[in-house]
Amino acid sequence: MVRIEEGREVKDELIKKACNLAMEAHNLSSGKPYIYKKKSGSMDVFFAFAGNWFVDGWYSSTCFGEKKINISLFPSLKSVGTDEVAMVNEAFASRFEHILNNSPLKIEVEKAMSDGKQIVFAGHSSGGPIAILAALWCLEHCCTRPNDNLVYPYCITFGSPLVGDRIWSHALRRENWARYFIHFVMKYDIVPRILLAPLSSFQEWLQAIFDFINPKSRNYQHEAVVRSNDASKNFFMTVMKSASSVASYAACNLKGCTNLLLETVSNIVQLSPYRPFGTYIFCTGNGKLVVVENPDAVLQLLFYCAQMSSETEVEEVVARSLNEHLLYRKEMQESLEMQDVVHLNNLTDIPLSSNAIALASDEVVTMNLALNDLGLSTRARLCLRAAGEWEKQKRKNEEKIDGNKNSIMEGLSKIQEYQIKCNIQKVGYYDAFKLQETIDDFNANVKRLELAGIWDEIIEMLKRYELPDSFEGRKEWIKLGTQFRRQVEPLDIANYYRHLKNEDTGPYMIRARPKRYRFTQRWLEHEERVQTGERSESCFWAEVEELRNKPIMEVQNRILSLETKAWDWSQSGLLGDDVFFPESTFTKWWKQLPPQHRLTSWISGKINS
């Protein structure tokens, strides 16, 4: 078995079967988009996808062929706080959607999932991205509903090109789905690196390269293509040059380089948006498998392990870069039998020298031998260390943030005490805070500002990706963020309208709502799988303030909508009875509405009670 992370292993037979079917799909001549295999009496079901060997099957109109992903199919593939949607290769995404809508795939997957089968999506070369998208669709639509019979699918690819961007990688780690994706890459295989380069840089050679890989082409595995300086050599060198730019730019960011030249370079040089995700298993060519889960480290390895030690190696490496792409079946048979698997988990312990270290631990010596097999230079090792250090720093930042939990809960407790005291005095805490007439109001404001400082630091770290990708999915922080938003945002709204001197400044929701509330609201909405804006109960007072300053006839529908939502929030305890106190801002406004615009009777009952 191959261990892909702590406590999780994938059976060798599962990998071999996936590889055999992926290569079989690669050679499909029937025109079918995939192979569907299930064995009587077995719990394993395989979907192996065929590739595409034409340029327009890889690149669309843009430089790198990317577009925003279809969020209706993949609602989780976005940055939760900012709602920024992940980018995907348009050609691959279009092909997957065509298969989904014009084949039995959807029915077959749903049936296998409901039967509790172990599904494996597999693909070789450009069949890999289709397998990836199919697995993601399955996770989105079959694995987010409660199901005691649920068995999570695997996606296993061989020599697959990249398919999504950094947000894609971030989202999968946040959802804890990256663990279900396993990508095998041969040391020199050029195909997993292709999308690191813009189409314009090698378009004249690309179809010739595809013809060499395409079993339906008369130039399939034709030696003339491999030896052609006009095709394979120029193609390989061009792709690797772009890979160098992407890896170097990423490494500088990992190392904390603040040189403004970096920003200038990124504006001049076209850098690929695509990034790796999931578990990568690099095949060294001598039976050893090197397992890497850190996506930043994988990006560096995609460049550095395909380097040449001298100019004399160019022709040999170029030939291997294409030939290796067709040898995954043989490689899997040999490597899985040897069971020589090395995990690069502790990246910060990577030795910088290729020489054996006498006093090093067994783990470090084993890592060093694997790095030697991959041919990694000192510079490459430094980049891997930087990836490890960055991940380590993220965990330290998370520990620091976790240390603020008690301060947040203490602050919220003080705000709650203030709210209770206001209710006893029959003055809603929104209106009391807006007036700021007592020492209690002042103290509540101090707590509000203290809590704002803590949460603003968290949000800024998230925006800069300085916390682990899993942070926004942690249930304790979603719960704490929701409690903070519901208790404290009404005070922010009160503070805003207390100081508002000019109506032209604009409503709170448009002009002044802090990101600390936008982010925490989106965390809850994402966890509950509801649309953006459906958990806006903390904004009740902002809506009241805006509506009461507008002509009634202009906002009649909004008044009805607010009353409907207020009923739901009141029934579920999200809206306190202090809203309906006789002297509250809401009650005064509502009583001024002409009777024909008081669209519900329950409010009268609440006010009169």
N, C-alpha and C positions, 0 to 999 in steps of 0.2 A: 504493500500500500504506500501511497505518496501522501505524506502529511503536508497539508497546505496552510495550516495555521494551528495554533495551540489547541489540542484536543480534537481536531478534525482531520480525517483522512479520506482519501478517495481510492477505491479499489483499483488495482492494476487492470483488472479485466474490464472495468468500466471505461478506463482511459483507452485501452487497446481497441475495444469495440467502437468507441467514439471515433478514434483515429481511422480505423478501417472503413467505417461508414462515411466519414468526411472525405476520405480519398476516393471512395466509390462514387460519392455525389459529385466530386470534382470531375470524374470521368463519365458522368451521365451523358448519354447520347439521345435520350428519349424526349428531352425538352421539359421534363418534370422539374419543378423548382426545388423539390426536396425528397429525401427517402424517409419513409415512416416505417420503423421496425419495432415490433413487439413480439415477444416469445411467450407461447402458452406456458403458464405456470411460473413465469418470471415476473418480478415487480418492476423491471427496468423497461422503459420505453424510450426510443431514440428518434430524434428528428435531425437529419443531417442535410444541410443546405448546399446547393450547387453554387458555383461562382459565375462571374460575368467577365468576359475577356475583350470588352470594347471600351474605349476611352470614356464614352458617355455613360458607361455603367459605373464609373468611378468618380468622375468630375462633372459638375454641372456648370452653370455660367460663371460663378465666382472663381476667384483665384485659387482657392483651396476647396471649392465645391461645398461650402458649408451653408447651413440655414438654421433658423430656430426650429427646435423640435416641435412636433405636433403635441401640444400640451394636453389635448383631450385624450390622446392615446397613452401619454406618459406624464401624468400630472405630478409625479414626484421629481422629475428631472428639471429642477430649478433651485435657485438659492431662495430659501424660505423667507428670510427677512426682507430682501429687496425685490422678490418676485422676478428676478432676472432668470430668463429661460435658457436652458442649455442649448448649445449648438451641436448639430449632427451633420454628417455627410449627407447631402441632399439625395444623391444618386442611390446610396444604400437605403436610406429611409423610404424613398419612393418605391424601390423594389420590394422592400418588406411589406409596405402597405398594400401593394398590388397583390402579393401572395396572400396576405391576411384576408383580403376582400374577395379573392377569386379562387380560393382553394378550400379544402376541408380542414385546414390547419386549426382554425379557431375551435371547431367542434371536436377535433381529435385531442387537442390540448386540454380543453375543459373536461372531456370525458376521462382522460388519464388522471387529471388532478382530482376529480370527484371520486375516482376509484382508489385513491391513495397510492398511485404508482410513483416510482422514482423516474422523473423525466430528465433526459439529457439532451440538450440542444448542442449540436456539433457542426463545425464548419471548417474547411480548409481554405486558405487564401481569401478571396472576396466572398466566399460562403460564410466566413467567420462573422463579419458584421451582421449578416442576416440572422445568424444563430444568436448573436448578442441581442439584437432587437427583439427577436422572438422570446428570448428568456426574460428580457425586461418587461415585455408586454404581459407575459405570464405572471411575473411577480406583481405587476401593477393591478391586474384584473382578477387574479385567482388567489393571491396570497395576502391580501389586505383585509379580507373578511374573516370573521371568526369561523374556524373549522377544526374540529378535533382530529380530523383525518388528514391534516395538511402535511405534505412532504415537499420541502422546497426543491425546486429544480436546480440542476447544474447546467452551466454552459462551458463547453470545452472547445477551444479553438486551436488551430495549428497553422502558424504562419499568417495570422490574420492582420490586415492593416488596421490602423487606428480608426475610430469612428466618432468619438465625441470630444468635447473640450474640457476645460478645467472644472466648470460648474457641474458637468456630467459626472466627473470623477468624485467631486465633493459630495454630490447628492447621493451617490451610491454608497459612499462610506457613512454618510449620515443615516441612511436607511438601514445600514448593516447588511446590504445586499452585495457588496463587492466580494464577499467571501464565496459567492456562488459562481464566480467567473474565473476560469483557469485558462491561461494562454501559454501555449508552448511556442518557443521561438528558437530556431537554429541560430548559431553564433553569427553567421555571415548572411543569412537570408535577407535579401533586400526588401521584400514585399512588406514586412511590418513597418518599414521606415518610409515607404513611398509617400504617404500623405504628410510627411514633415516638409515636403518640398512643393512649391507652387507648380501648377501644370505648365505654365509658360516656360519654365526653366528646362523642361525635357520633353515637351510634347512631340517633337519630331522623331524621338526614339521610342516612345512609350508603346505604340502598337506593335512594334517589332518584339519588344520584351514580352508583351502579352501573348503574342503568337508562339513564343518559345514555351510558355507555361500552359497554353491552351491545348488540351488533348485532341480537339477537333481541327486544329490548324495543321497544315502540311509542314510547317516549321517547328512543330512540337519537338522539344528537346534537340533541335538541330544545332549541331556544333558550330555551324557558320555564324549563327546569331551570337553565341557566347564569345567567339573570337573576334567579332567585328568591333573595331575601334569606334565606328560611327554609332554604334548602338549600345552594347552592354557596358563598355568601359566608361564612355561619357555619361551614360545614364547613372551608373553606380557612383561616380565621382560627384555628379551634380546633386544627387539625393543626399549623399553624405556631407556635402558642403552645407546644404540647408539644415541637415540634422545637427551639424556642428554649431550653427548660429542659434538654433533653438536651445540646444543643451547648454551652450555657454551663457546665453541670456538668463536661462533658468538658474544655472549655478551661481551667477553673480547675485541674483536675488536671494538665493538660499544663504549665501555668505554674508548678506547684509550690505552689499555694495551700494553706496548712495551716490555714485558718480552720475552726474547729469548726462554724461555721454551715453549711458544706457538708454535713457528715455529718448535721446536723439536717434540712436541706432534703431530702436524699435519703431520709430516713426518713419524711418527711411527704408529699412530692410523689411521685406514682407515675411513675418514669422508665422508659422503654422499655428492655428488655434487648437489642433488636436493634441490630446494628452492620454497617456495610458491609465488604466484602472484595473482593479482586480488583482489576482495573483498571477505573476509571470514566472514561468519556469524556463530558464535558458538552458539549451542543450549545447554542451561544450564540444561535442564531436568525438569524445573519447569515452562515452558512456556515463559521464557525470551530469547530474541535473542540479542547477542552481536556482533555488526558490527565492523570489523577492516579492514582498507585498507593498512596500513603500512606493507610491507612484512617482515621486520625485527621483528616487533611486533608479526606477525602471527607465525613466526618460534618459538618464545619463548612460545607463547600460546599452540602450538601443543605439547610442552613438559610439561609445568607447569600445564595446566588445567586438565591433566590426572594423577596428582599426588595423592598419598594416604596420609592421615593424620596419619595413624598408621598401624602396621603390621596386625592387626585384620581385616583390610579392604581388604586385598589382594584378597581373594577368591571372595568377592562380586564385586570388581572392575574388576577382570579378566573376570568374567561372563558377566558383563555389557559391557565390551570392545567388545565382539562378538555379544551379543544380540542387543545392540544399533545399530549396523551396519544394521540391518534389520528392524528398526523401524522408518525410516524417513517419511513414509507416515503418520503415526499416529502423529509424532512430528510436521509435517507441519500443519496438520489440527488444532491441539491444539494451537500451538504458533502463527499462523497467525490470529486466532480468538481473542486471547488475545491482540495482538498488543502492547506487552511490549518490545519495541526495544530500545536498548541503543547503542550509537555510541561512540567508543573510538577514538575521533578525536584529542583531546588535551592531548596527552600522557604525556607531561611534567607536567601536573597538577594532575597526578594520585597520590592519597594519599598512603603513605607507610604503614599506619596502617589500619587494617581491621575494626577498630572501627569507628563509625559515627563521623564526625567532626562538632562540634557545629557551628562554624563560617564560614563553607565552603559554597560555592555557591550551588544552586540546582543542577547544572550540575555535580559538584564534588561529591556530595552526591549520585546522581543517578549512576555515574560511580563506586563509592565505593561499592554500593549494588550489582552491576553487577559483580564486581571483587570478591566479597564475594561468589556469587553464583557459580563462576568458581573455587572457592577454592584456590585463589592465595595467596601465601606466600609473605612476605616482599621482599625476594630475587627476586621473580617473578616480583613484582611491580617495583623493581629497574631496572630490565632488560627491562621492557616496557618503563620506563622513559628514559633509555639510547637510545632506538630506537627512541623515540620522540626527544631527544636532538640531535641525529645524523642528523635526518631529518631537524631539526631547523638550525643546523650548516651548512648544505648544502644550505639552503635558504639564510643564511647570506653570505656564499661564493659567491652565485649567485648575491646577491645585490652588493657585492664588485666588482665583475667582471662587472656588469652592469654600475657601476660608472666609469669604464675605457672607456666607449664608446666614450665620447667626446675627450679623449686623443688620441684614435685610429683615429677618424675622422680628428682631427687636424693634426696628423702625416701624414695621407694619403693625406691631402690637401697640405702639404709642399712637399711631394714626387711628387704630380701632378704638382705643380708649377715648380719644378726642371725639370720634364719631358718636360713641355711646353717650358721652357727656352732653353733646349738642342735642341728641334725641331726647334726653331727660328734660332738657330746657325747652323742648318743642321748637327748636330751631334746627333745620336741616344743616348738616355739616358743609354742604356746598354753599349755602347762603351765609352761614356764619363765617366761613373762610373768606368769602368774597368781601364781607364787610370789614374784617380784620379789626375788631374792636376790643378784644381781650388778650391777656397774656397767653391763654390757651391757643388762640389763633396764631399768635407769633411762634409759639413752640412747635405747633403743627407744621408751620412753614419751614422751620429749621429742619425738621425731620424729612419733609418733602425734598428739600435741597440736598440733604445728605444721601437719601436714597437715589435721587436723580444722578448724583455723581458716580455712585457705584454702578448703576445700570448703564450710564453713558459710556463708561470704560468698557463694559462687557460688549456693548454694541459696536464700538470702534474696533475692538479686537476681532469681532466677527467679520466686520467689513474688510479688514486687512488679512483675513484668513490666519489669524494668530492663535486660534484655538483649534483643538482637534475637530475634524469634520463631524464627529459624532455628537458634538456638544448640543446642537439645536434639537437633537432627537431625544435628549435625556429627559425622562418623564418628570424627575424632581424639579428640573429647571423650568419646564413648561408649566407645571403647577405653581411654582413660586412666581414666575413671570405673570401668570394670569391673576394671581392674588394681588400682586403689586399693581398691575394695571387697573384692576377694578376698584381698589381702594384709593389709589393716589391720583389717577388721571382726572377725576372730578375736581381735585384741588388745583391741578394745572389749568384746567378750563376756567375755574373761578378766578384764578390769578390773572389769566389772560384778559378776561372780560372786565375785571376790576380796573386794570390799567389801560384798557382800550379807550382812547380819546377820540379817535377818528374812525368813523364807520368804513371809510375807504381802505382801511388797513386790511380788511377782509376777514372771513370767518376762520375760526380756529382750525378746522379740519383741513383747510387749504393752505393757510399761511403759517400756522404755528405748531401743528402737532409734532411732538418730538419722535425721533426714530425709536426710542426706548419703548414706546407704546405700539408703534406700527409693527415692530419686530415681534414683540411678545404676543400681540394679537394673531399674527400670522403663524406663530408656533402652534397655538391652540387650533386654529382653523386647519392647519396642515395635519395635525395629529388626528383630528376628528373627520378629516376628508370632506370638508365643506368649502364652499366658494369664498373667495376673498371678500371680507366685509360682513359676513354672517355672524361674527361674534363681536359686534361693535357696541355692546351694552355699556362699556365704560365711556362712550361718547354721547350718551343720552343728553347731558346738559349742553354740550356743544350744539346739538341739533335744536334744542329748545331756544337757546340764545339766538341762533340764526333765524329761526322761524318767527320769533316774536317781534323781530325788527323788519319784517317784510309784509307787504299788503296781503291780506288773507286770501284773496282770490288767486294770487300768484302761487300760493303754496298749499292749496287745499288738499291735493293728493298726498303731499308730504306729511301733512298733519295726520291724515288717515293712517299712513304708513307708520308714523311714529307712535300713534295710539295703539296700533296692532302690536308693534314690537314691545311697547311698554307693558301691555297686558301679559305677553309671554314672559318678559323679564320679571315682572312683579310676581307672577304665579310661581316662577322657579327660584325666587328669592334673590335675584340679581339686581333688583331695584327695590330699595328700602322704602318703608312707609314714610320716611321723612320727606320724600318727594311730594307727598300729598298733604303736608302740614298747611294750615290755613294761610300762613305768611310766606310760603315758599315761592320762589320765582315761577315755578311751573304752575302752581295753583292760581296765582294772580293773573298770569297770562291766559290760562285756560278759561277762567271765569269771564274774561273780557271778550272771548270769542262769541259771536252771535250764535244763538241756539241752533240755527240750521247748520252751523259748522262744527258743533260738538257731535262728533260722529259716533261716539260710543257712550253708553250710559254707565258703564262700570266705574269710570273715573269719578262720576258724581258720588257713587257709593263709597269709594275710597276716601274722598275728601270729606264727606259728611260723617264718616265713621271716626 
